[in-house]
């Protein structure tokens, strides 16, 4: 009896020890892991579980008539009134000047507006008549699109740097460089100080050559902006190409070097704001920025180092087209007026005219070569990783009428920017989710079915946005299982008003675990709701109102696809 009792006790002890060991192993297996890492282990199970709760149907493919003409930027541009005047003229005799946004905006970015207002109040005359200027606040790349397409050509143009002036000239627009500099500025790479010190220790100094070498060696995570729209992005592109072969920016040596470097670039931002947000999240060690913005960003000046590169951003001033002598004289007088010490001091107070000793390290680049460099970037930016994207369109009752019409128009025109090496799928949702187009290579057949699916959309029912996103994630996970090297993306086009199906809280962990960027485009939308989706993985949100949605989506797809 005593022996039996002893064995019983020993058995209990053994079970207890086993339980302690088991739970100890279970507990310690998750020690040191973040919530995201733990959730990634069961993300597929969660995705399948949620997917089963969704009513998903597959529509029969419908082919549409495709337009093989190349994308026309001019056709997609909104009326110029979309970009209001920041300074209006005050006399009958005046000139209109397109100005880059860092000097014709508000606050620290409003320097040129102050100078223009002073010019208009100064009583300056030409041929005995009082004259004035009007300033239109518009980004350099967008301004170049208006000018080169002929959609709207002002009397004068002051982009951030001379690269845009060369591109306008190469586009067949008559240009005259009135002054090389309205106020001083430079582009640069902003790098966290710990990473800067680490690279200096290895490379001895930091410049674009050592930066591209470090990126190619996967030692630096850096982002830059769209070279089709951003002055700093375009500057960085041609500067990087020149580090591989300064004698032939588009030669084999430069292209091969660029491909190796670009393969390790984790992030191309549509906007500077999107890039700044990615940097705040800790995703990037470095990114590009203008010096005037850098010195005014209090969150950057302490823990970051600014390294200038490329051509200077000195805001050259160009006269455009065959102007009457009177208008050309107004532009010249304005160029001289700006040079006064008092206005240059004001510019310095706002962050301009810093790094005066920096000399452009890039030789002049012909405008046609710049356009070719942009095309090269478009072809090579994703390296050997093709894109797999699913477009998720809101067809709920709240999208009826103008929002859905604009959604269709923007997709039909925007699809011309999709690279043929990429793959796309298409989903729509209301109360239920419909798969119109499984993911497939974007060849002529897929393009035809994409167009047909877009044309077939009709608005009705509730809004289950997150159900549509779950279906897109499921499609992308299946595509990744077949093609592990693809880069997955989701584009959600909606008014942002979710009222059925799953919530963002239900699927946030999936978005975080899979790290799929979700780009959102809002049509008369609840922008905050859409921003909360895009911000999870540093993607962009577009507030696409009825005037410029086509142009904005074209730019977004050009960068990301």
Protein Blocks (a to p, Z undefined) as FASTA:
>chain_A
ZZmmmmmmmmmmmmmmmmmmmmmmmmmmmgoiafklmmmmmmmmmmmmmmmmpccddddd
ddddddfbdcdfklmpccfklpccfbdcfbfbdcdddddfklmmghjllmmmmmmmmmmm
nopaeehiacddddddddfklmmmmmmnomaccfbdcdfblmlmmmmmmnopacddfbfb
fbdcdddddddfklmmmmmmmnopacfklmmmmmmnopaccddddfklmmklmmmmmmmm
mmmomklmkbmklmmmmmmmmmmmcbdcfbfklmmmmmmnopafbdcddfklmmmmmklm
mmpccddehjddehpaddedjddfklmmmmmmmmmmmmpmklmmmmmmnopaiaklpccf
bdcddfklmmmmmmmmmmmmnomaccdddddddfbfklgcjllmmmmmmmmmmmmmpcfk
bccddddddfbccdfbdcddddfklmmmmmmmmmmpccedjddfklmmmmmmmmmmmmmm
mmmmbccddddddehiacehjdfklmmmmmmmnopacddddehiafklmmmmmmmnopac
ddddfklmmmmmmmmmmmmZZ
